[in-house]
Amino acid sequence: MEAFSERGGELQESAGFDLGKVRTPLVIMLAFWAIGIFGYVWGRPFYLLNFGYIGSAIGAGIGLYVVLPRPRKVLGRKLTQFLVGGYMLGLLGLLARENMQLSGFFFYLLTGFFAGAVIHYLVAKIFGPFLFGRGWCGWACWTAMILDLLPFSRSGGRLPGRRGHFRYLMFAMTLGLVLTLLFLLHYRVEVNSVEELYWLLAGNGVYYAVGIGLAFTLKDNRAFCKYVCPIVLPLKTTSRFSLIKIGGNPALCDECGACMRVCPMDIRISDYIKSRGRVLSTECIFCLTCINSCPKGVLDIRFGVDAGTKELLRERSVPPGC
């Protein structure tokens, strides 16, 4: 059931800030502020600072996105990436010495520490995607904020076969390592310790090394997200039911393929629009690149109630090096 929509063409050509055209992203920003206020009332002042800052960073990026001309709208998203990603990695991770990686979430959750990593994963990667899908991947991920600076923003398509299942193997390996250390080797977790900083540096170092290496090998900035990143498992699970998705009018779509060619996740967007009216792929990172690239303004942002279906993805015919 569609609650409202924002016409992509109107959003693209806006010369000023029109509140009516950014209702959907505004809901996301206000949701973060609501969490912060609730935490403050609950006796956790840090929640107001944390979620208030993140909500403001999202608002700043959205505002810039709206006022900039179409070719430069990506700067709004990149601003939010660096404001949020830099804060999560730099302040909460490096300065506060908290392991913000997936391993840290497992460590803290299983040992009863309601630390920042637990809050972050619950809000951004488990329950939040019911509202905003994989918006974290497109607008805030500190790994992607570096990968998106590389020169391969247009993907040649997915590698054929089920290569993406390696992400689930990485998730299982991370969980298995944590369980082994905690329950077999009796590893002691100490939040805000030097050891936690080492975990963060090692994990993030591996992510950057693998992500940059894959990007140059496959000529694809988002190769790490498609084939390796273990965070995808919880994100894909809940974002399947996201209320906010990319939508469009099937009658106006002439299947020119412009949106598909620029999609960094290789989603066959027009196929979804023609059959369902909304992009139901759990690979969508809500980067809005497709909306900016549609020559007829067919695509928009919509609220609705549905569930993800079979993945419709564009595959490359011949993998590089073959």
C-alpha positions as CSV (number, residue, x, y, z in Angstrom):
1,M,0.0,0.0,0.0
2,E,1.6,3.2,-1.1
3,A,1.4,6.1,1.4
4,F,3.1,8.8,-0.6
5,S,5.8,9.3,-3.2
6,E,8.3,11.9,-4.4
7,R,8.6,12.3,-8.1
8,G,12.2,11.8,-9.2
9,G,12.1,14.5,-11.8
10,E,10.9,17.1,-9.4
11,L,13.5,16.1,-6.9
12,Q,16.3,16.3,-9.4
13,E,15.5,19.7,-10.8
14,S,14.7,21.4,-7.5
15,A,16.7,24.7,-7.2
16,G,15.9,25.2,-3.5
17,F,15.0,23.3,-0.4
18,D,11.4,22.2,-0.6
19,L,10.3,20.3,2.5
20,G,7.5,18.5,0.6
21,K,10.1,16.9,-1.7
22,V,12.2,15.3,1.1
23,R,9.5,13.8,3.3
24,T,10.8,10.3,3.2
25,P,14.4,11.1,4.1
26,L,13.1,13.5,6.7
27,V,11.3,10.6,8.4
28,I,14.6,8.8,8.7
29,M,16.3,11.8,10.2
30,L,13.5,12.4,12.7
31,A,13.5,8.7,13.6
32,F,17.2,9.0,14.8
33,W,16.3,12.1,16.8
34,A,13.4,10.3,18.4
35,I,15.7,7.5,19.5
36,G,18.1,10.1,21.0
37,I,15.4,11.9,22.9
38,F,14.0,8.6,24.2
39,G,17.5,7.6,25.4
40,Y,18.0,10.9,27.1
41,V,14.6,10.6,29.0
42,W,15.6,7.0,29.9
43,G,18.7,8.4,31.6
44,R,21.3,8.0,28.8
45,P,22.4,11.5,27.7
46,F,24.9,10.0,25.3
47,Y,22.0,8.7,23.2
48,L,20.9,12.2,22.5
49,L,24.4,13.2,21.4
50,N,24.9,10.1,19.3
51,F,21.6,9.8,17.5
52,G,21.1,13.6,17.3
53,Y,24.5,13.9,15.6
54,I,23.7,11.1,13.2
55,G,20.3,12.5,12.4
56,S,21.8,15.9,11.8
57,A,24.4,14.4,9.5
58,I,21.7,12.7,7.5
59,G,19.8,16.0,7.3
60,A,22.8,17.9,6.1
61,G,23.5,15.4,3.4
62,I,19.8,15.4,2.3
63,G,19.7,19.1,2.2
64,L,22.8,19.3,0.0
65,Y,21.4,16.6,-2.2
66,V,18.2,18.6,-2.7
67,V,19.8,21.9,-3.6
68,L,22.6,20.7,-5.8
69,P,22.2,20.2,-9.6
70,R,21.8,16.6,-10.8
71,P,25.5,15.9,-11.7
72,R,26.6,17.0,-8.2
73,K,23.9,15.5,-6.0
74,V,26.2,12.6,-5.1
75,L,28.1,15.1,-3.0
76,G,25.2,15.2,-0.5
77,R,25.5,11.4,0.0
78,K,29.2,11.5,0.3
79,L,29.0,14.3,2.9
80,T,26.7,12.0,5.0
81,Q,29.1,9.1,4.4
82,F,32.0,11.0,5.9
83,L,30.1,12.7,8.7
84,V,28.5,9.4,9.9
85,G,31.2,6.9,8.9
86,G,34.0,9.1,10.2
87,Y,32.2,9.6,13.5
88,M,31.5,5.9,14.0
89,L,35.0,4.8,13.0
90,G,37.0,7.7,14.4
91,L,35.3,8.7,17.6
92,L,33.5,5.6,18.8
93,G,36.1,3.2,17.4
94,L,39.6,4.7,17.4
95,L,39.2,7.3,20.2
96,A,36.8,5.4,22.5
97,R,38.6,2.1,21.7
98,E,35.5,0.1,20.9
99,N,35.4,-2.7,18.4
100,M,32.7,-1.5,16.0
101,Q,33.2,-4.4,13.6
102,L,30.9,-7.4,13.4
103,S,33.2,-9.3,15.8
104,G,32.7,-6.6,18.4
105,F,28.9,-6.9,18.1
106,F,29.1,-10.6,18.8
107,F,31.6,-10.2,21.6
108,Y,29.6,-7.5,23.4
109,L,26.2,-9.2,22.8
110,L,27.3,-12.6,24.1
111,T,29.0,-11.2,27.2
112,G,26.3,-8.8,28.2
113,F,27.9,-5.5,27.3
114,F,25.3,-3.1,25.9
115,A,28.1,-1.2,24.2
116,G,28.0,1.2,21.3
117,A,28.5,-1.5,18.7
118,V,25.4,-3.4,20.0
119,I,23.3,-0.2,19.7
120,H,24.7,0.5,16.3
121,Y,24.0,-2.9,14.8
122,L,20.5,-3.1,16.3
123,V,19.5,0.3,14.9
124,A,21.4,0.5,11.6
125,K,21.7,-3.1,10.5
126,I,18.9,-5.2,12.2
127,F,15.8,-3.2,13.0
128,G,16.4,0.0,11.1
129,P,16.3,-1.6,7.7
130,F,12.6,-2.4,8.3
131,L,12.2,1.4,7.7
132,F,15.1,2.5,5.4
133,G,16.4,-0.7,3.9
134,R,20.1,-0.8,3.2
135,G,20.4,2.9,3.5
136,W,23.4,2.3,5.8
137,C,25.3,0.8,3.0
138,G,24.6,3.7,0.7
139,W,24.9,6.7,3.0
140,A,26.9,5.9,6.1
141,C,29.2,2.8,5.9
142,W,32.8,3.7,6.7
143,T,34.1,1.0,4.5
144,A,32.1,2.2,1.5
145,M,33.0,5.8,2.1
146,I,36.5,4.9,1.0
147,L,35.6,2.4,-1.7
148,D,33.2,5.0,-3.3
149,L,36.2,7.3,-3.9
150,L,37.8,4.7,-6.3
151,P,37.4,5.2,-10.0
152,F,35.1,2.3,-10.8
153,S,31.6,3.6,-9.9
154,R,30.0,2.0,-13.0
155,S,30.0,-1.8,-12.6
156,G,30.4,-4.1,-15.5
157,G,27.8,-6.5,-13.9
158,R,27.9,-9.3,-11.4
159,L,30.2,-12.2,-11.7
160,P,28.1,-15.1,-13.0
161,G,27.1,-17.8,-10.5
162,R,26.4,-17.6,-6.8
163,R,29.6,-15.8,-5.8
164,G,27.6,-13.6,-3.3
165,H,27.3,-16.6,-0.9
166,F,30.8,-16.0,0.3
167,R,29.4,-13.1,2.4
168,Y,27.5,-15.7,4.4
169,L,30.6,-17.8,4.8
170,M,32.4,-14.7,6.2
171,F,29.5,-14.1,8.6
172,A,29.7,-17.7,9.9
173,M,33.5,-17.6,10.2
174,T,33.3,-14.4,12.3
175,L,30.7,-15.8,14.6
176,G,32.6,-19.1,14.8
177,L,35.8,-17.3,15.8
178,V,34.0,-15.3,18.5
179,L,32.3,-18.4,19.9
180,T,35.6,-20.3,20.0
181,L,37.4,-17.5,21.8
182,L,34.7,-17.0,24.3
183,F,33.6,-20.5,25.2
184,L,36.6,-22.7,24.4
185,L,39.5,-20.4,25.0
186,H,37.8,-18.2,27.7
187,Y,38.8,-14.9,26.1
188,R,38.0,-12.0,28.3
189,V,36.3,-9.0,26.7
190,E,37.2,-5.6,28.1
191,V,35.3,-2.7,26.5
192,N,37.4,0.5,25.7
193,S,40.6,-1.5,26.0
194,V,43.7,-1.6,23.8
195,E,42.8,-5.1,22.8
196,E,39.4,-3.9,21.4
197,L,41.3,-1.2,19.5
198,Y,43.5,-4.0,18.0
199,W,40.4,-5.9,17.0
200,L,39.0,-2.8,15.2
201,L,42.2,-2.0,13.4
202,A,42.8,-5.6,12.3
203,G,39.2,-6.1,11.1
204,N,38.9,-2.8,9.4
205,G,42.4,-3.2,7.8
206,V,41.3,-6.5,6.3
207,Y,38.0,-5.0,5.0
208,Y,39.9,-2.0,3.3
209,A,42.6,-4.2,1.8
210,V,40.1,-6.8,0.4
211,G,37.7,-4.1,-0.7
212,I,40.3,-2.0,-2.6
213,G,41.9,-5.1,-4.0
214,L,38.6,-6.4,-5.4
215,A,37.7,-3.0,-6.7
216,F,40.8,-2.8,-8.9
217,T,40.6,-6.5,-9.9
218,L,37.0,-6.4,-11.0
219,K,36.8,-2.7,-11.9
220,D,33.9,-2.3,-9.4
221,N,33.9,-0.1,-6.4
222,R,31.2,-2.1,-4.7
223,A,32.7,-5.6,-5.3
224,F,33.4,-6.0,-1.6
225,C,29.7,-5.4,-0.8
226,K,28.5,-7.9,-3.4
227,Y,30.8,-10.8,-2.7
228,V,32.5,-10.5,0.7
229,C,30.9,-8.1,3.3
230,P,29.3,-10.3,6.1
231,I,27.1,-7.4,7.4
232,V,24.9,-8.1,4.4
233,L,23.2,-11.1,6.2
234,P,21.2,-9.1,8.8
235,L,20.7,-6.2,6.3
236,K,19.3,-8.3,3.6
237,T,17.0,-10.2,6.0
238,T,15.2,-7.2,7.4
239,S,15.5,-4.8,4.4
240,R,13.4,-7.3,2.4
241,F,10.4,-5.8,4.3
242,S,11.5,-2.2,4.2
243,L,8.8,0.4,4.1
244,I,10.9,2.8,2.0
245,K,12.0,1.6,-1.4
246,I,12.7,3.0,-4.9
247,G,9.5,3.1,-6.9
248,G,8.2,4.3,-10.3
249,N,5.3,4.5,-12.7
250,P,5.4,1.4,-15.0
251,A,3.4,3.2,-17.6
252,L,6.1,5.9,-18.0
253,C,9.1,3.5,-18.1
254,D,10.3,2.9,-21.6
255,E,13.0,0.4,-20.4
256,C,15.9,2.6,-21.8
257,G,18.3,0.9,-19.3
258,A,19.8,4.2,-18.0
259,C,19.0,3.3,-14.4
260,M,20.4,-0.2,-14.7
261,R,23.7,1.0,-16.3
262,V,24.5,3.3,-13.4
263,C,23.3,1.1,-10.5
264,P,26.4,0.3,-8.4
265,M,24.7,-3.0,-7.3
266,D,23.7,-4.1,-10.8
267,I,20.0,-4.3,-10.1
268,R,17.7,-4.6,-13.1
269,I,15.6,-1.7,-11.9
270,S,13.2,-1.3,-14.9
271,D,12.3,-5.0,-14.6
272,Y,11.1,-4.4,-11.0
273,I,9.2,-1.2,-12.0
274,K,7.5,-2.9,-14.9
275,S,6.3,-5.8,-12.8
276,R,6.0,-4.5,-9.2
277,G,6.2,-0.8,-9.2
278,R,8.9,-0.8,-6.5
279,V,12.5,-2.2,-6.5
280,L,12.2,-5.3,-4.3
281,S,15.8,-6.3,-4.5
282,T,17.6,-6.7,-1.2
283,E,20.8,-5.6,-3.0
284,C,19.5,-2.0,-3.2
285,I,21.7,0.3,-1.1
286,F,19.3,3.3,-1.6
287,C,22.1,5.5,-3.1
288,L,19.5,7.2,-5.4
289,T,21.8,7.1,-8.3
290,C,19.1,5.5,-10.4
291,I,16.6,8.4,-9.6
292,N,19.2,11.0,-10.7
293,S,19.9,9.1,-13.9
294,C,16.4,8.5,-15.2
295,P,16.0,10.8,-18.2
296,K,12.2,10.9,-17.8
297,G,11.9,11.2,-14.1
298,V,10.1,7.9,-13.8
299,L,11.7,6.8,-10.5
300,D,10.9,8.1,-7.1
301,I,11.1,7.3,-3.3
302,R,8.0,5.6,-1.9
303,F,6.5,4.2,1.2
304,G,4.8,0.9,0.9
305,V,4.2,-2.5,2.4
306,D,5.6,-5.5,0.4
307,A,8.5,-8.0,0.6
308,G,11.6,-8.6,-1.5
309,T,11.3,-11.2,-4.2
310,K,13.7,-13.0,-6.5
311,E,16.8,-11.0,-7.1
312,L,17.0,-9.6,-10.6
313,L,20.6,-8.7,-11.2
314,R,22.7,-7.8,-14.3
315,E,25.6,-10.3,-14.9
316,R,28.7,-9.6,-16.9
317,S,29.2,-11.9,-19.8
318,V,32.9,-12.6,-19.3
319,P,34.6,-12.1,-16.0
320,P,37.8,-10.0,-16.1
321,G,40.9,-12.1,-16.7
322,C,39.0,-14.9,-18.4
